[in-house]
Every structure is written in structure tokens, then in C-alpha cells.
Amino acid sequence: MKKLWKSNDMLSPLLREHGVNAEDLAEYYWSLSVNGAGQWVAGYYVAVASLCFPFPLQYVLDNMNSKSVRDMASTLLEYFEQGNPYLPFRIADRRK
């Protein structure tokens, strides 16, 4: 995944903007996994997919230090249930 994060024109700017490196993302992966996102939904392993598509990655980066990871995992599960991970979030995040 490190190669993806470094080479992808949509992901690498997000990571630079937030000052996040591969070690941080590995920590986010484990945190999401143990808090409910470590499961398959609509063909996506949510803990990984959340860090590999621009809109869910943006959500994770914007909220990792301000929201409950369990609530974020729940929102991400709902997001991936809706289908296309290239579409912006259309979920009313009730867990603020």
C-alpha cells in the first residue's frame, strides 16, 4: 500500500496536506480494524479500502483525532455499503 499512497495522484496530496506518513496510516488501519471496520462490505475490506480511496481517506484524515474511531468505522461501513467508493460521502454523519 505504500507504493499506492506515494504514487497515486489523488491520495498523495491528501497525505502531504495532513502530514501523514505510512506509519501513521498503518496505525489508522489497526485502529479502524479493531473498532469495527475490519470486515468485508460490498466486496471491500473496509479498514483497507478506507485508506485507499480519496473520499474515505479524506474522511479518516479529517476525523481521526477528533471523533470516536468506533463511530468513524460505523460511518465507513455504511459508506461502502452504498457502493462506489469514488463518490463523495452522502451519509449524514449523526455521530459528531
ZICORDA-V858580 format. One record per residue. N is the residue number from 0. SS is DSSP state (hx for helix, st for strand, lp for the rest). BURIAL is + if it has 16 or more other C-alpha atoms within 10 Angstrom, else -. Layout:
N_SS_BURIAL / N_SS_BURIAL
This chain:
0_lp_- / 1_hx_- / 2_hx_- / 3_hx_- / 4_hx_+ / 5_hx_+ / 6_hx_- / 7_lp_- / 8_lp_- / 9_lp_- / 10_lp_+ / 11_hx_+ / 12_hx_- / 13_hx_+ / 14_hx_+ / 15_hx_- / 16_hx_- / 17_hx_- / 18_lp_- / 19_lp_- / 20_lp_- / 21_hx_- / 22_hx_- / 23_hx_- / 24_hx_+ / 25_hx_- / 26_hx_- / 27_hx_+ / 28_hx_+ / 29_hx_- / 30_hx_+ / 31_hx_+ / 32_hx_+ / 33_hx_- / 34_hx_+ / 35_hx_+ / 36_hx_+ / 37_lp_+ / 38_lp_- / 39_st_- / 40_st_+ / 41_lp_- / 42_lp_- / 43_st_+ / 44_st_+ / 45_hx_+ / 46_hx_+ / 47_hx_+ / 48_hx_+ / 49_lp_+ / 50_lp_+ / 51_lp_+ / 52_lp_+ / 53_hx_+ / 54_hx_+ / 55_hx_+ / 56_hx_+ / 57_hx_+ / 58_hx_+ / 59_hx_+ / 60_hx_+ / 61_hx_- / 62_hx_- / 63_lp_- / 64_lp_- / 65_lp_- / 66_lp_- / 67_lp_- / 68_hx_+ / 69_hx_+ / 70_hx_+ / 71_hx_+ / 72_hx_+ / 73_hx_+ / 74_hx_+ / 75_hx_+ / 76_hx_+ / 77_hx_+ / 78_hx_+ / 79_hx_+ / 80_hx_+ / 81_lp_- / 82_lp_- / 83_lp_- / 84_lp_+ / 85_lp_- / 86_lp_- / 87_lp_- / 88_lp_+ / 89_lp_- / 90_lp_- / 91_lp_- / 92_lp_- / 93_lp_- / 94_lp_- / 95_lp_-
